[in-house]
Structure formats: C-alpha cells, structure tokens
Amino acid sequence: MLTFWARGYEGTAMAELTAAMGMSAPSIYAAFGDKEALFRKAVERYMAGPGAYLQAALDQPTTEALVRTLLHSAVEAVAGESTPHGCLVVQGALAVSPRSAEVRKYLARLREEGVTCLADRLRPFSAADGLPSGSDPSALARLLVALVQGLAVQAASGVPREALHAVADQMITCLPRRAD
C-alpha cells in the first residue's frame, strides 16, 4: 500500500513491490493475479485504514461536526508523519497511459462514491441542522470532496500540516448557516 501510495500505480515497478513485500514476482502474481489486482487490494487496505476518515465523518451528528471531522482527519491522512503525503485514491492513477484506464476509472468511481455518501448524509441536515433552506447537499458534498482532494495535492506538494489544518478551520467558518 505504501509503495503504491508514494509512487502511484504506473510509477510503481514490480521490483519495488517485490522489495516492499519480501516476495518474488511469481509469488506476487500467484497470490494476487496481476499488478492491477494487487493495486486494488492496496486501495482497499488504504480505505479501511488511513482513508477511513470519510466513514468517521459520516457518523457525526451535525453538519459542522461532519465537516470538522472530514477535513481535519483528511489532513492527518494526507500529511501524516510516517506515511507518504497525498492521497492514494486521488493521486494513485489520476494521469495514466491508456493501458491503465481501468485503474483510473476505478479510482474515479471511488471518489464519486464519496461524493454520493456525503450528499446522502448532508440531506437530513438541510432542514434540521441549521443549513439555510435552498442549500444544495450535493453541491456542498462536491465542494467538500474538492477541498479534501486539494488538501491532498497540497500535502503532496509539501505544504505543512499546520497550514492544511488552517484551511480546514477556514472552511468550517464558511459553512452556510440558517439565519435564526
């Protein structure tokens, strides 16, 4: 997972995978089938581990708690002290050759599922959680995902974690609120 996370799908050579896993190439192929299947397993592991911040956010009881958890947890995941900076799902296969198009589509589908999950969770907050009438949960979800993806790109570019947390805090102050 860490090797793919650091180098991306196409940027990761089989020699790097054999070294990282302590297995020969034939053993990796026997266990996983091919590099794409191994990458998908690595993404599953990422989503259950460092990338699990989305589920933690979805479990929050209010819009503000959801956004705070999503953004600050995302910063910790994409700018961790002991992991590669950036996001495996965002950057793992964003720009690939045509032969890796299925991997690019797979990650795009995962990213879109994240938007859908957030929008579904934000809908009940529209009426009950202080969002103004007319708020668009789908647009807010897409905005939040775009921000998370931007945080990942900035982390990979070397922006310090503290600066990324400041961006998260600023977004929280910008949340639409219903006038009482």
N, C-alpha and C positions, 0 to 999 in steps of 0.2 A: 504494500500500500504506500509506504513512504517513498519508495523509488518512483512509482508512477506519479505520486503527488509532487515530487520535486522536479521530475523531468517531463511529465506529460506522457500520453500514450505513445505517440510516434517517437518522442525523444528518448524513450527508454529502450535500450538494446537488450537482447536476450542475455548477453554476458553480464550485464548489470543485474538482471533478475536472478541469474544463477548464483551470483555472488551474494546478493541480498538474502536469498532463500536458503543458501547452502545446499542446493540441489543441482544435479546436472540438467541440461536442456531436455534430454529424453525423459527424465523423471518428471519434469515440469509438464511436458506435453502429455505424458501418461496420466498425470493427476488432474490436469485442467483442460486438456484438449488442444488449446492454442493460446496465443498471446491475448486475443480478444476476450476469451472466456476467463483468463486469469485477471485481466483488467476489470471485467465486470464483478468478479469476486472481490477485488480490491476496493471497488466503489461501494459494494455492499458493506464491506467492513468499515469503510470511511463513514458511510451514512449511519451505521449503528454506533460509531464511536465519535470522532471529532465533529462529524456533520450532524449529530443528533440534536443540535440546538434548535432546529425547526420544531421538532416534536415538543421540546421543553417549552417553547414559546406558545405553541397551540394549546397547551394545558393551562395557560394563565387565565385568570377570571375577568380581566378588564383589557380594554384596548391598550392603555398605557403600559400595563404590566407585560402584555404580549410584545409590544414594540420594544420595551426596555430589555426584556429577556432575549428577544431575537437579535437585536443589534449588538448588545454587549457580549452575548455568548458567541455570536459570529466573529466579533473582533478577537476574542480569545482563541477561536478555532483557526482563524486565518493568519494570526500574528503570534502564534504560540512560541514559547521559548525553546521547546525541544522538537518542534515539527517544522516542515517546510512552510514558508509563507505563501499565502494564496489559498485557493480552494481547488481541490481535485475535480469537483463537479463543474466548476466554472471554467477552469483553465486546462483541464486534462486532455481535451480534444476539441478546443474551440476552432483552431485553424489546422486542418489536417488535409492530407492529399485525398484524392477521390477513393483510393483503396481503403481508407479508414472512415468513409462516410457513415457507415453503420454505427460506429463508436460515437461519432459526433452527434448523430440523431438520437442515440441512446441517452447521452448526457443532456441534450436539449429537451428530451421528453421528461427527464427527471427534474430539470429546472422548471418546466411548465407545470408539472405536478405540484411543485412547491407553491407556485402562484395560486393554483386552484385550492389547495389546502388552506392557505392563508385567507383567501377570499371567502371560503365557506365558513371559516371561524370568525371572520370580521362581520359577517352579515347580522348575526344576532346582536352585536354590539351597536349597530346603527341606531336602533331605537332605544336601547336600554343603557348605553354606556357613555352618553354624552357626545356622541358624534352628531353633528348637525344633520337635520333632515336634508335629503338630497345628496348626502355623502355617497360615494361610489366605492363599495368594499372591493370590487375587482380592481379598480384603478389604484386604490390605496395599497392593495396587496402587490400589484405590479411595481408600484413606487418603492415599497419596502424591499422587494426582491432586487430591484435595480440598485438600491443603495447597498444591500448586502454584497452583490456582485462587484460593485465599485469599491467597497471596502477590501474585498479580496484582491482586486487588481492593485489597489494602493499598497496593501501589505506586501504583495509580491514585488512591488517597485521600491520597497524599503522605507515606506512611511512608518514612523514609530507607533507602537501600540497606543501610547497615550494620546496621540493626535487622532487616531481612529476612534478611541473612546469619546473624545471631544465631539467628533462628527455625530456619533450615536446620540450623545446628550443633546446636541443642537436639533437633531431630527425630532426628538421627543418634545422639545419646546414648540415645534412647528405643527404638531398634530392638530387636526381640525377639532374644535370643541364647540359644543352647543352653547349658545348664549342662554343663560338661565334667567 
